[in-house]
Amino acid sequence: MRDVFKRFNGVMINVEIKTPTEEFIKLMDELIREFQREDLIVWGCKDPKLSKFLKKTNPKIKRFFSLGGISNLYFKYFTGNKKKQNTIIAVLVYITLLIFYFS
């Protein structure tokens, strides 16, 4: 990753954590901070527990939804969870546009 960050300086990068251990996440976070890329990284993993750990490790880095996260979002939207309704609607519109774009 160090070489990628050096070569693609200033380019937004999507990082999927495929080795979901807390130790690896901390090492990745240190690397992101070293290169000051917190605003240029979107990261995530399939495991919801570790996805929460990503947020706890560095809340400045944007996270992407896992399939379970998207399902949870739809469930909250259709059951009337008003707490984050505007965010939910925006994400649903985005997901719908992506589906139409790639189909």
C-alpha positions as CSV (number, residue, x, y, z in Angstrom):
1,M,0.0,0.0,0.0
2,R,2.9,2.3,0.7
3,D,3.9,2.1,-3.0
4,V,0.3,2.7,-4.1
5,F,-0.1,5.7,-1.9
6,K,3.2,7.2,-3.3
7,R,2.4,6.5,-6.9
8,F,-1.3,7.7,-6.8
9,N,-0.9,10.7,-4.5
10,G,-4.1,12.7,-4.5
11,V,-6.2,9.9,-6.0
12,M,-9.2,8.6,-4.0
13,I,-8.8,4.9,-3.2
14,N,-11.3,2.3,-2.2
15,V,-9.8,-0.2,0.4
16,E,-11.6,-3.4,1.1
17,I,-10.1,-5.1,4.2
18,K,-9.8,-8.8,3.3
19,T,-7.6,-9.6,6.3
20,P,-10.1,-8.5,8.9
21,T,-8.1,-8.4,12.1
22,E,-7.9,-5.5,14.5
23,E,-4.0,-5.6,14.2
24,F,-4.2,-5.3,10.4
25,I,-6.8,-2.5,10.6
26,K,-4.6,-0.5,13.0
27,L,-1.5,-0.9,10.7
28,M,-3.6,0.2,7.7
29,D,-4.8,3.2,9.7
30,E,-1.3,4.2,10.7
31,L,-0.3,4.1,7.0
32,I,-3.3,6.2,6.0
33,R,-2.4,8.8,8.7
34,E,1.3,8.7,7.7
35,F,0.4,9.7,4.1
36,Q,-2.4,12.1,5.3
37,R,-5.0,10.3,3.1
38,E,-7.9,10.2,5.5
39,D,-10.0,12.3,3.1
40,L,-9.0,10.2,0.1
41,I,-9.8,6.7,1.4
42,V,-13.0,4.8,1.6
43,W,-12.7,1.6,3.4
44,G,-14.8,-1.3,4.7
45,C,-15.1,-5.0,5.2
46,K,-17.8,-7.7,5.1
47,D,-17.8,-8.3,8.9
48,P,-20.2,-5.9,10.6
49,K,-18.3,-6.1,13.9
50,L,-15.1,-5.1,12.3
51,S,-16.8,-2.5,10.2
52,K,-17.8,-0.8,13.5
53,F,-14.1,-1.2,14.6
54,L,-13.1,0.7,11.4
55,K,-15.3,3.6,12.5
56,K,-13.9,3.4,16.0
57,T,-10.3,3.3,14.8
58,N,-10.6,6.4,12.6
59,P,-14.0,8.1,12.3
60,K,-12.5,10.5,9.7
61,I,-12.2,7.9,7.0
62,K,-15.4,7.2,5.0
63,R,-16.7,3.7,5.0
64,F,-18.7,1.8,2.4
65,F,-21.7,-0.5,3.0
66,S,-21.5,-4.2,3.1
67,L,-24.4,-6.2,1.7
68,G,-25.7,-6.7,5.2
69,G,-25.4,-2.9,5.8
70,I,-27.5,-2.2,2.7
71,S,-30.1,-4.7,3.8
72,N,-30.2,-3.1,7.2
73,L,-30.6,0.3,5.6
74,Y,-33.5,-0.9,3.5
75,F,-35.1,-2.5,6.6
76,K,-34.9,0.8,8.6
77,Y,-36.3,2.8,5.7
78,F,-39.3,0.6,5.1
79,T,-40.0,0.2,8.8
80,G,-40.1,3.9,9.3
81,N,-37.0,4.6,11.3
82,K,-37.1,8.4,11.2
83,K,-33.8,9.0,13.0
84,K,-31.6,9.1,9.9
85,Q,-34.3,9.2,7.2
86,N,-32.7,11.8,5.0
87,T,-29.4,9.9,4.9
88,I,-31.2,6.7,4.2
89,I,-33.2,8.2,1.3
90,A,-30.0,9.7,-0.2
91,V,-28.2,6.3,0.0
92,L,-31.2,4.4,-1.5
93,V,-31.4,6.8,-4.4
94,Y,-27.6,6.4,-5.0
95,I,-27.9,2.6,-4.8
96,T,-30.9,2.6,-7.2
97,L,-28.9,4.8,-9.7
98,L,-25.9,2.4,-9.5
99,I,-28.2,-0.6,-10.2
100,F,-29.6,1.1,-13.3
101,Y,-26.2,2.2,-14.4
102,F,-24.6,-1.2,-14.2
103,S,-27.6,-3.2,-15.5
